[in-house]
Structure formats: C-alpha cells, structure tokens
Amino acid sequence: MSWCAGLFLLVALLHGVCTWQFLLIWRRQVAGHWRAWGSPGFWALYLMQLSRFWPLVVGRACEACDCEALLRQRNRLRVCLLLMALLILPLVLQAKGPPIDLTPPSIRVRLPPIRF
C-alpha cells in the first residue's frame, strides 16, 4: 500500500470519529435542532454529508443553534473533508494524465528490470 493510500485511510478514520462526535454533541446539546433535521443516525449523517446535510456541515445552518461546541466540531469536520479532497486529487490527476510518483524521494529505490 502506498503512503498516500495509508494517509487517506487515516484521514477517513479521523473523519468518521469527527462525524460521531458531531452527532453526539448535536443530539445532546441542541436536540430540537437535531429533530428538525429529521433525527439522523450516524450512517445517515456520514453518508449524506455532501448531499442532504450539506447546509449543516459546510453551510451556516449550525450557526442558528448558538452552540459553540457544535461549531467547533463542525469546523473539524470541514477540515477532514478538505484533507480527504486533497488526498483524492493526486489520484484523479494520475488517472487523467501522465503517472505521478507519490513516493517520498528519501525512500525511492530503483530496481533493475527483471529478466527471465
């Protein structure tokens, strides 16, 4: 596994943890606002962050709650989404153009071609 894929998995795990913490704060501290959004569970919130819950995670729908802890957790979610997007970008560029070597220069090893 390349270091980029490992880093992506780490950020995806961090994103799941941030989503879980966001949901816990949302349920406990501003339960009325949570019910107004349809009382989503973890998987509904996690899978629909970029569609149904876009105004909540990326927009300003949380600011109406006036809950500082929820806003801090929302900002952490935004950072995780940004990191995931930045880690996916090289993969997309590699698929459209010439190959990109993502291996750090300090650990590159040139192997001679194998001949049978």
N, C-alpha and C positions, 0 to 999 in steps of 0.2 A: 504494500500500500504506500502510495506517495505521501509525503509530508503534508501536501495540500489537502488530500482527502482526509487524513487524520485530523488536521486542524478543523476542517469542515464538520466532521463528526463531533468534535469537542464543542464547537460553537452551536451545533444543532442541539446537543445535550443541554448546554447552558440556556439556550432559547426555551427548551421545554421546562426547565426549572424556573426561569423567569415568568413564563406563562402561568405555571402553577401558583407561584407567589402572588402574581397579579390577581388571579382568580380568588385566592383566599382573602386578600385584602378587600377586593370588590364585594365579595359575599358578606363579609363580617362588618365592614365599616360603612358601606353605603348600599345596604341590602335593597332599598327602594329603587335605586338606580339600576341595580343588577336585575331586579324583577321587571323593570320597564324595558330592558333589552331582551326579555324572553327567558331569563334564568338559565343561561347556557352552562353546560358542564365543561369539563376540561377539554375533551376531544372536539367538541363543537367550537370552542374558542380557539383552540390550537389550529384546527384545520381551516377555519373561515376568517382568519385574521386579515387576509388580503382581499376578502370579498365583503361579507355581511358586516363584520366588525371593523372594517377599515376606518370609519369615523372615530371609533373608540380608541383604537391602537395608534393610528397615525394622525388622525384629525384632532379636533378640540372638544369632542363630546365628554371627555373626562373632566374638563375644567369646570363644568357646571356642578360637579359633585362637591367641590371645595374641600377635597381630601388630599392633604399634602403627601401622605404615604402612597396613595394610589397614583398620583402624578409622578413621583419618583420611580415607582415600579414601571409605569408606562414608558418613561424615558429609557429604562434599562431594556425593555422590550424593543424599543426603536433601535437602540444600539446593536442588539443581537440581530435584528432583521437587516440592518445595514452591513454588519460583518458577513452575514450569510450571502448577501448580494455581492459583496466584494470578492468573496471566495468562489462564487459561481462564475463571475466574469471571465477569469482566465480560461475556464473550461469552454465557455461559449466562444471566446475568441480563437481558441485552438481548433474548434470544430469548423470555423469559417475560413481560417487562413493557414499559414504555414505552422508547423508544430512549434510549440513553446516549451523550452526546457525549464521546468519549475524547481529543479534540484538546486539547492544552495551550492555555490562554487566550491566551498570548502570540503564537500563530501563527494564531488563528482569523481567517478572512476571510469577511465577509458579502458574498455576491454578489447583485446584483439578479436577479429572475426573468427568464428568457429568454423573449422573446415572438417568435413567428413571424408 
